[in-house]
Amino acid sequence: MTVRGETKQVIVPFEFLGTFDMGRTVKAGFLGEFSIDRTMFGINYDEEGTNVDKIVRIRLALEMNESRN
């Protein structure tokens, strides 16, 4: 993950939410969530944490499609 020019390796655990058959396409859903310490990416403003917490939670919702020919 790269934020403001700082690159760090992160591991994102994903939960498989299931599939939905839409006829010509099958969709699969996944949800991932992880936290980062924003100061490790050089984001050091707002030291009091009044607007942005030091630890930031990131949630990813992915939908993947399989096309049927």
C-alpha positions in Angstrom: 0.0 0.0 0.0 1.3 3.4 -0.9 0.1 6.6 0.8 1.8 9.9 0.2 4.9 8.2 -1.3 5.4 5.8 1.7 5.0 2.2 0.7 4.3 -0.5 3.3 3.2 -4.1 2.9 -0.2 -4.9 4.3 -2.1 -8.1 4.5 -5.8 -7.8 4.0 -8.0 -10.6 5.3 -11.1 -11.1 3.1 -14.4 -12.8 4.0 -16.3 -14.6 1.2 -19.9 -13.3 1.3 -21.3 -15.7 -1.3 -22.3 -15.9 -5.0 -25.4 -14.9 -7.0 -26.2 -16.4 -10.3 -27.6 -13.8 -12.6 -28.1 -16.0 -15.7 -25.3 -14.8 -18.0 -23.0 -13.8 -15.1 -22.2 -15.2 -11.7 -21.2 -12.6 -9.1 -19.1 -13.2 -6.0 -18.8 -10.8 -3.1 -15.9 -10.3 -0.7 -15.4 -8.0 2.3 -11.9 -7.0 3.6 -11.0 -4.9 6.6 -7.7 -3.8 8.1 -6.2 -0.9 10.1 -3.2 1.2 9.5 -1.2 3.7 11.7 -1.3 6.8 9.5 1.9 8.1 11.1 3.8 5.2 9.5 2.9 6.7 6.1 4.1 10.2 7.0 0.7 11.6 7.9 1.6 13.4 11.1 -0.7 16.4 11.2 -3.5 16.7 13.6 -1.4 15.4 16.5 -4.3 15.8 18.9 -6.4 13.4 16.9 -9.4 15.7 16.9 -10.2 15.2 13.2 -8.4 12.1 12.1 -7.5 9.2 14.4 -4.0 7.9 14.5 -5.3 4.4 13.7 -7.4 4.4 10.5 -9.7 1.5 9.6 -10.1 0.7 5.9 -12.9 -1.5 4.6 -13.0 -2.9 1.0 -16.1 -4.4 -0.6 -15.3 -6.3 -3.8 -17.7 -7.8 -6.4 -16.3 -10.1 -9.0 -18.0 -11.2 -12.1 -17.6 -14.4 -14.1 -18.9 -14.1 -17.7 -20.5 -17.0 -19.3 -20.1 -17.3 -23.1 
